[in-house]
Amino acid sequence: MNIPNYVEAKSTDKRSYKRVDFEFDKKIKNKYRGKKFFLKTYGCQMNEHDSENIEALLEYLGFEKVSDYYDADLILLNTCSIRENAHNKAFGMLGRIKHLKSEKKNLIVGLCGCMAQEASVVDEIMRDYRFVNFVFGTHNLHELPNILDKAITEDKQEIEVFSREGDLVEGVPVVRANSYKAYVNIIYGCNKFCTYCIVPYTRGRERSRLKEDILKEVDELIEDSYKEITLLGQNVNAYGKDIYEDYTLGNLLEDIAKKDIPRIRFMTSHPWDFTDSMIEVIGKYPNIMPSVHLPVQSGSNRILKLMGRRYTKESYLELFDKIKKIVPGCAISTDIIVGFPGETEEDFKETLDLVEKCKYDNAFTFIFSKRDGTPACKLEDKVSMEEKEERLQRLNEVVNKYFLENNKKLENKEVLVLVEGVSEKKKMYFGYSETNKLINFSASKNLEVGSIVKVKITSAKTWSLDGVLVE
């Protein structure tokens, strides 16, 4: 049994890792043939991609996926710990599963992902959720087959969570969510230690994959006719710093852009690591999508310093303007936190001022969520929840105004859309533009999901646009 330890996770001593190839334990292949599993995923794109690996590992054991957890022999929750809301949702689901387990005595229940890396969560599971059969973390996902088999065979709660990131395991199998868009991990973990963020403790330090392994995976996706890839990392802009002297995300983007792949995206970026050379590469290649997610979190320099963000409002705006200038038509989205401990009305107004300057195409706005173990949870917080909610509402009114304003600029223009399906409600096709805007559109002929088509925008809404296929 291995239980997470925050002291060890926070340690800043030098760590080493090596690249290793994944190997299946052939003794347990198809051991659970005929059994069914239900997998629930919370959180970010990295969690979604982890679930693609988890699904493949479970299929190796012989499990078959079902869409209703009532039909499952195994229920596994892949969790997120970035905000309290995701934390509460996972525990709420465990509560529902507890009642089901009283009816299905042989039901196996597991929990993995970022919440599993929190010592307080594991303590709570061991104390109050003894029906959970196994728990594993983000650093040993590849060991799922053996952890699960041991929990079932020995019929006791199996906790295997490592506080330190281990070796970088290549070749873990994957079941892609669809056949035209794919996630590609390029770097794991984060070294920034923003004071409010739990990611460095749950995902570990930055570890880049070898460029050869990434490019090989991209080549395989191209061979399988994928149209869009998204390069993933908790801080994707830091790619290569830990293993190369002169090969960065800009170099990797350029190497991939030279290949025959129509669309390339990447996320998430930290402004501190966004280099001029990277911006030049994005502007140079048309298959690198003109869509950048650039979290600002606050427009107040005082709050940015308390957050440990390592940039100022002024340097952020300089970077923002540079991207807009070099990448014409680039849509920039962001993350913003309101109600950070100590945030005054003046600090908040500085955030509103920044939003007025940037006029974001999209923004994910949140009330500050206290995460145990982070420095920010110890800061004095005198702002009432009522005031935080009022600030969030005011912020959303401003960002929504610019969402609509930016969308209206596209009316009567033609955009390229990657077709993702048909909306049952609207009876229209839907997909995303190069600038990552949701487009609902009509067509007089049948279209293939995964194809890229030209659409003329007929009307704009705050969150989406309507159009008609250009034939």
N, C-alpha and C positions, 0 to 999 in steps of 0.2 A: 504494500500500500504506500502511495506517495501523495502527500497532502501539500497544497500550495503554500508558499511562505513568502510574504511580501518583503521581508528583510532581504532575503536572498534575491528576489526578483529586482529589487531596487539597487542592489550592489553595483557599483560603477567600476569594479575591477575589470581588467582586460579579459575578454572572452574569445575563445577560438572555436571554429567549427570546420567541418570538412564536408565535401560533397560525397554522398553515397547513393547507390542505386537501390531502389525499392525491390524487395523480394517477397513473394507470397509464401506463406506456410502451407505447403501442399497437403499436409495431413488433414487440414480442415476445409479444403476446397469442397464446395457443395454439401457440406455437412448438414446445413439447415434447409436443404431443398424442400419446397412445399410450404415453407413458412413465409409469412408476409410481414412487411415493415411499413411504417408510416414515419416520414421525416418532416419535421417542422423547423423552418429556418427563420431566424430573426436577424435584423441588422443589415450590414453593408454588403457591397458587392463581393468583398473578400469572403464573407460568410457564405454567400450564395455559391461562390466557386468551391469553397470547402465542402459544401453539401453535394456538389457534383462528384467530388472525390469519394465522399462517404457513401453515396449511392452505388458507385462502382465497387467499393470494397464489400458492401453488403450483398451485392449481386454475386460476387465471387464466392461468398459463403453459401449461396443458394437461395437467398431471400428474394421475394418478389414485391415490388412497390405497390401500395394501395393508396387511394386518395382520401379515405375515411379512416380515422384512427380507431373507430369501433371494430373495424375488420382486421386489425393488425395483431400479429403475435409479438411484434417488437415496435415500441414507440421511442423515437430518439429526437430530442430537442437540441438543435444547434443554436446556441444562445449568443446574445449581444449584451455588453455591459456599458456601452457608451453613455446611456442615459437611464434614469430611474424607470421611465415608462417601459422600456424594453425588458428591464429586470422584473417589473411587476407582471407583465404579460406572461413571461415564462413561468413564474411561480403560480400565476392564475391557471395556466394550462396544467401544471403539475397537480393542482387541486382537483381539476376535472378528471385527470387520469387516475388519481387515487380512488375515486368512486368506481371507475371502470375496473380497476384492479381487484376491488372487492368482489366483483362478479366473475372476472376472468383470472383465476388464481395463477395460471401459468404465463400471464402476460409479462414480458420483459420490458423494462423501462430504463432509458439511459439519458444522460445529459452531457453535452460537450460544448465546445466553443469558449468564448471569452468569459462568461460567467463562471465557468468551471475553474478559471485561473484565480478567482477571488477566494481567499481563505475564508471570509465570512459566509460566502455562499456554500462552500463545501461543509463548513461546520454546521450550517442550518440543515443541509440535506442529511448529514450523518445523525443529527439530533431529531429532526421532525419529519423527515421524508425517508424513512428506512425502507420503504417499498421501492425506491430507486435502486436498480440493480447494479448500475455501473456509471462511472463518471470519468471522462478523460478530457484533456485540455487541448490547447492550440498547438503545442509543441510535439505532440505524439499522435496526431491524427492517423498517421500511417499504421499505427499499432492497433487500430480498432478491431480487426478480426480476432486477434489473440486476447485482447481485453474482454471482448464480448463472450468469446468461447469460454474463457476462464470463469467469468461471472455466472454463466449458465451451468457449467460443469461442476463448479464447487458450491453453487447455490448460496453465495454470500455476497454482500455488497463489495464491489470492486472499485476502489478509488485509485486512479493512476494519473496524477497531474504533476507535471514537472515545472518548477519555478524558473528554471533556466531553459532558454532555447537550446535545442540540441543540434545535431548535424542537419545539413540541408539535403533533404531526401528528394531525389529525382525519380521520375518514372512512376509516381503514384497514379493508378488508373483513374479515368474520369468518364462520367456519363454526361455529355453536354446537354444543357437544358433545351437547346434547339440546334438546328443544322445550318444556320446562317450567321449567327453572332456568337462570339466566344470570348471568354475571359482568359487572360494569360498573366499569371503572377510573374513579376520581375524582381520584386524585393519584398522581404518580410520585415515587420517590426518598425520601430521608430526610436530615434535617439533624442528627439526634441524635448521631451518632458515638459510640455506645457502644464501649468500648475493645476488645471482643471481636468486633465485628460488621463484616463486609466490605460490607454492603449500600450504605452511602453512596458507596463507591468503584465498585461494580458497577452501581448503579441511579441514581447521581447525586443532586443536590439535589432538594428538594421542589418540585414543579411541579403546580399544581392545574389541572384542566380548568375551562373556563367552565361555570357552572351551566346556562346555556342549552343547551349541547351535551349535558350529562349528562341533563337533563330531557327533551330530545328523544329520546335513546336509550331512556330509560325508557318514554316514550310509544309508541315503536315496538315495544318488547317487550310492552307491554300490548295493543297492537293485534294482535300475533301470539299472544295468549293465554298468555303466560308467567305462571306462578303465583308464582315466587320469584326475587328478584334479590339478589345479594350485591355490595355496594359495596366495591371493592378499593383498597388503598393500602399501601405499606410502613409508613406511619404515617398511617392513615386519619383519625385525630382532628385532624391538622394541616390538614385541608382548608380552603382559602380564605384562610389566613393570608398567602400570598404575593401574592394578587391583590385581596382585598377588605378593607375596613376593618371591616365589621360583618355579614359573612355567613360562617357557620361550618358545620361538619358538622351541628350541631343544626338549623340553618335548612334545610339540604339534606334531612335526614331528614324534617323536617316537611313540606316541599314535596312530597316523594315519597309520604309517608304519606297525604296528602290525595287521592292518585290511586287508581285502581281496581286496586291490585295486592295480592294476599292476603298475601304474605310479603316482608319486607325484612330483610336481614342486612347486617353490615359487619365488615370485618377488614383489618388487625390494629391494635389500639389500643395506644397508649403511655400509661401511667398519668399521665404528666406533662401531657398535653393533654386529659384527660377532664374536661369542664366540668360544673358543676351544671345549666346550661341544657340540655345534651345529655342528661343523665340524666332531666330532667323530660320531655323530648320522647319518650324511649324509653318512659317510664311512661305517657304520655298516649295513645299510639296503639297499638291492639291489633294492627295489621298490622306493627309493628316487633317482631320476634321477641324474646322475653325470654331472650336468650342472648348473653352477652358474653365475648369472649376478651380476658383482661387479663393479659398476661405480667408475672410478678414477677421471675423469674430467680434471686433469692436472698432469704432472710429475714434476712440479716445486713447491718446498715448499713455495716459496714466493707467488706464485699465489694461492696455496691451502689455505694459511692463509688469503689472500684477499677474497677468496671464502667462508671462514668460514667452511671449511670441517672437521676440528678437527682431522686430521691425517697428517702424513708426508709421503713423497715418500718412505722412509725407512720402516716405519711401514706397509704401504700398501704392499710393496714387501714381507715383512715377513709373512703377512697374506696370500698373494697369494701363496707363496712357501709352506706354511703349508697345504692349501687346496689341492694343487697338490700332496703333499706327502701322506696325509691321505685318500684322495679320488682318487684312481688310475684311470687314464684315464679321469679325470674330464675336461670338456670343460668350459673355463671361457670366458665370454664376458664382454664388458664394455661400458661406455659412455665417450666421450672426447669432451671438449669444446675448440676451438681455438679462439684466438683474444679476450680473456677476457681483460677488461680495464687494461692497464699497462703492458700487456704481451710483453716482449722483445723477440728478436730472440734467446737469450740465454735460456730464459724460455721455449720457444717452442722446442728448441733442447733437453731440459731435458725431455719433453714429448715424443719426438721421442726415446730417450734413454730408457725410461720406456717401451715403446711399443716393442722395440728390445729385452728387457729382458723378457717380459711377453709372447710375441708371441701369442696374443689373437686368439681364435677361431672365434670370431665375435666382431665387434665394431660399435657403433652408434656414428658418428662424426658430430659435428655441429659447425657453427660459432656462437659466443656469440650473444644472442638475448636479447636486453634491455627490461625489464619488468617494467612498471610504478609501483611505490610503493615499489620496492625492493631497498636495499642499493646500490647494484652494479650499478643501473641506474644513480647514482649521482657521480660515479667515473669518473675521467678524462680519456678520451680515445683518444690516439694520433695515434693509429694504423689505417691505411687506410683500406677501404674495399678491395681494390686491394691486399694488403698484406695479409689480413685475408684469402681471397679466395686462394691465392697462398700457404699459410700454410696448408689450408685444403686439397688442392690437394697433397701436399707433404706427409701429414699424411696418406691420403687414399692410396697412393702408397705403403707405408710401411705396413699398416694393411692388405691390399689386398694380399700382398706377403705372409703373414703368414696364411691368410685364406686358400689359395691354398696349402701351405706347409703342414698345418695340415690335410687338406682333403686328400692329396696324401698318407698320412700315413695309410689311411683306404683302399686303393686299394688292392683287392684280399682278404679282410677280410669280415667276416660275421657279420652283425649287425641286431638288432631287430628294426622293423619299425612298427609304428602305422599307418595303412592304412587310408588315409583321402579322397581319391577320385581318379578320373582319369583326367589326363591333356589332354584337348581337342587338344592342340597344338602338344604335343609329343605322344599322344595316348599311354601313359604309366600310370601306377599307381603312386601315390605320397604319401608321408607321412614323418614323422619325426623320427629320431633315438633317442636313449636314451640321446645322447649328443645334441639333438635339432638341428640336421643337416637335411636339406631338401634332401630327397632321391627320385629320379625318377627311377622306375624299371619296367621291363617287367615280365609278368607271363603267363604261358600257360593255366591257368584256371581262372575262375571267383573268385574274392576275395570279401569278405564282408567288406564294409566300417566300421571302428571301430575295426577290428581284428588286432592282433599283429602277424607279420610274420617275418621270417628270410630272409634276402636279402644279396647276395654276391655283394660287390662293384666292379664294372668293370672299372670305370674311375672317376676321380675327376676334378671338375671345381672350380672356386673361390667361387661361391655362392651355389653350390649344388653338388650332386654326382649321378652317374648313376649306376644301378645295375640290377641283375636278381634274381627272386624269387628262394630260395633254396627249392626244392620240395622233 
